[in-house]
């Protein structure tokens, strides 16, 4: 049994190099992962290996002091869309009908059907996507802080429906900073495979943060659609000045993709160098539970508790992604 080799395989995302199959977004999915086939991702296998290594070291050197990690909870929110009222009218009317028929909520139906002009005239106060204060309040009531990952480009099929210079977004960033929360970069769909675009997006976000009076020194990132191509993606992120990443997960199933329940330093295999980038693996995404697994809110809550138990038992960081 090669303990260090097994850890290396997990921590560097080696399976992305060895598995040619991809989904329509160019991602390796849990269904396609060879590690899923052998049941290696249902629990943080890498943490088990680390525990074995720790035990071996302590047996060899009983006086060795080992600092165990402290469990933590991190709340994150990807701003894929900031304005519901900028969605196509057919989509808004369909949601309005569902608000009455399925949710028995006329108020939701009215807000879903509001024309764009009405939303803009009220400063987007009644926009259904404007849940940012609610999300911050939920964090604050639990003595936590949220990180909002914002798109920095409106180009391409999956670009943002907002500009970082938009007055609403500018004011939102100011409030996020004032209330002790953080803004990160939701790395664009194309930028994850284009170093020039990536560096431009980082520069755009730094400019917007500075304009809003927020620190732009240490920026975290997460890839749009959770697109990630292993250590090559990490190298691009690190070279662009991103301090930490929180992309490593599968969109179709919540598992411990890297085998780790908490943060770890990244490594670039071809150049054989440790990168100045910390990976904070994503534990659970709302869309995975709702759309890909078809779970209800109650079932999602139970799933979250199971994942949290496993994460915290290893002193890990439970990273939740809940969209606005």
N, C-alpha and C positions, 0 to 999 in steps of 0.2 A: 504494500500500500504506500503510495507516494503522497504524503500529506501536503508537502509544500507545492508539489506539482498540481494537485487537485485544487488547492487554493488559488494558484496562479491561473488555472483554467477558468475558474468562476469569476475571479476579480477582474480579469482583463476582457471579459466578454468574448472569449475565444470561440464560442459556439457561432458567433456571427460570421467568423471567417470560414468555418467548416460546414455551415448550413446554407446552401445556395438558394433554397426556397424562400420566397417573399410574398407578402400580400399586395394588394393594389396600391398601397402607399409605400412600398419598398421596405416594409418592416418584417423582421422575424417575429412570428407570433408564438404564443405558448403552445398552440396546437401543432406547430411545426418544429418546436424545439426538441432536440434529442434528449435534453435533460428532463423534460416533462414525461417522456415515454418511460424513463426509468424511475419516475416518482421522486426526483431529486429536488424539486422546487416547491413542494407543498410546505416545507419548513425551511428555516435558514440554515442550510447545510454547511455553509462556510463558517457560520458562528460555532457550529459543533466542532469543526476542525480546529478553529482558534481555541476553543475550550480544551480540546485534547492537547494542543501544543502548550497551552498555559499550564495544564496539569503536569505534563512531562518536565517542563522547566522547573516547576516548584518541587517536584520529586528529586530532581538532580541538584537543585540549590534551594533547600528549605527556607533559607533566610531571604530569598529573593522577594522583593516587594512588587506586587502587581496592582496596578490601578484599574479597577473595574469601571466600565462606562456606566453612566447614570441614565435611566430611561427618560425619554422626552416625547412630547407630542408637538408636531408642527402642522399648522393649517396653511394651505396654499390655495390660490384661486387664479386660474388662467382666464384672462379677459379675451376670449376668442371674439366676442361681439360685445360692444358697449351699448349699442342702441337697437332695441327691438323695433323701434319705429322706422328704422332704415331697412328692415327686412321687406321682401316683396309683399305687396298687398294681399296676394292670394294666401300666403303663409299666415299673415296676421288674421285674416278673416277666418281661416280654418281653425286657428287657435282660439278665436273668440267663440266659435260654435262649440268647440270642445269644453271651453270654460263653463258653458251652460249645461251641456248634455252630460258630460262626464264628471265634472267637479262641482256642479250646482253652485257656481260662483259667478253671479252676474257682474260683480265689480271687476273680477279678473277678465271677464269677457269684454267689458268696456275698455279696460286698459290695453288689452291685446288689439282691439280694433281702432284705437286712437290713430288718427292720421299723423304723418310726420310733422306737419306744421304745428299741430296742437302740442306734441311732445316738445318741440323746439321752443315754442312760445312759453312753456312752463319751466324752461330750463331742464327738461327731461325729468322733472319731478315724478311724473306718473309713468315713466317708462318701466315696463316689467323687468328689464335687465338692470335697472338701477337699484341693485340690492347691496351696494358697497357698504353703506352705513350699517345695515343690518348685519352683514358678515363681520364687520369690525366690532360691533356691539357683542355678538356672540363670542368672539375671541376674548374681548375684555372682561366679560362676565366670568370667564374661566381663567383669568389672569394669564392669557396667552397673547401672542401677536400673530398677525396674518402677513403673508407675503403675496402680493398681487403681481402676477407675471403679465406684462403688457406687450402687445405686438408693436413693433417699431417700423412697420412698413405696410402700406396698403396695396402693394403690387401683387400680381398673380391671382390665381383662382382662390387661394385661401388667405388672401391678405386681410388686413384689418378694415373694419367699417368706421374707423376713427383715425384721426391724426393726433400725434402727441402734442401738437400745438393747439388743438381744439380747446377753447376756454373751459369747457366742462371737464376735460381730462386734466388740464393744468390745475384747476381748482381741486379735483379729486386727489391728485398727487400731493398737493399741499396738505389736504386734510389727512391723508394716509400718514404723512410724515409727522404732522402735529400730534396725532393720536398714538404715535409710537409703533406704527406698522412699517412695512417695507415694500418697495417696488423692485421687481426683477424683470428680466428680459424673457419674453415668450418668443423664442427664436423662430423666425419665419420658416415656412414650409420649404422654400427653395434655398434659404440661407444655410440650412443644415448641410447642404452639399456644395455651397459656393462661399469660399473664404472671403471674397471681396464683399459680397452682400452682407455676410455676417459681421464683418468689421464695421461696415456702414451702419448697420442696425445698432451695434454697441455704441457707436459715436452718437447716433440719434437719441438713444435713451439717456446717455450721459448728459447731453445738452438739455433734454427735457427735465431731468432730475435737478440739474444745477439751476435752471430757470425757476423751478418750484421751490428752491431752497433746500433740497435734499442732498445728502452725500452721494457722490457718484464714484467713490473709490472702490468699494467692494460690491460687485454686481453678481447676483446669482442668475442662473438661466434654466430654462426647460424648453425642450424642442416641441414645436407645434405638432400635433398628432402623435406625440411620443416617438418621432422618428429618430432612430439612433443606430449607428453602424459600428458600434464597438469603440475601440481605442482610437480609431482614426477620427471619429467625431470629437472625442475628448481632446485630442491634440489641436484640432481647429478651435474649439472653445477656449482652451488655455492660451493659445497664441493670440486670440482676440481680446484677451484680458478678462475673461469671465472667471470669477473666483471659485464658484461651486456650481455643480449641475444637479438637477433633480429629475432626470429623464428616464433613468434605467427602470423599466417596468415593461410588462406586456399589456397592450390595450385590451386584449380579449379575455384576460383572466388575471386575477390578483394573486401573484405568487412571488416568491423571493428570487427574482431573476438572477441576481449576482450571488445568491447564497448568504448575503449579509443583511442584518436587520438594522444596521446603523451606518454612519458615514465612514468612508475610507478614502485613502489617497489613490489617485488614478496613476496608470502606468501605460506608456506607449511602447508596444512590443517591437516594431521595426527598428526604432532608434534606441531601444533598451534604456529608456530614461523615465524617471519618475516625473510626473507632471505637476505643476503648481495649481492643481485643480482637485477639489474635494468632491466626491460623489455622495449625494444624499439620496439614496434610492427611494423611489415612490412606492408607498405601501398600498394605497387604495385610491382609485379614481371613481367618481360618481358615475360617469358614463359607462365604465366597464360593468358595474353592477346593474345599471338600469337597461342599457341598450344591448350589450353583448351577452349578459347572463339573464336578463328579464326578471330581475329581482324587484320586489316591492321595497318601500322605504323601511318597513319593519325587518324584512329579510336582510337588507343591506346593513342595518344596524347590528344584527346578530353576526353577520360576516365580519364587520369591523371589530366587534368585541373579540372574536376568535383570533383575528390577525393581531390585535393589540396584545392579547395574552402571550402569543408567541413572540412578538417583537419585544415586549417589556421584560419577558423572562430572560432574554439575552442582553438586557441593558441597551436595547436599540432605540431608534428614533422612528416613531410612527408618523409618516408623512401622508397627510390626507389632501387630495385634490378635490375641491368642491367648486364648480363653476358658478359665476354670478347669474 
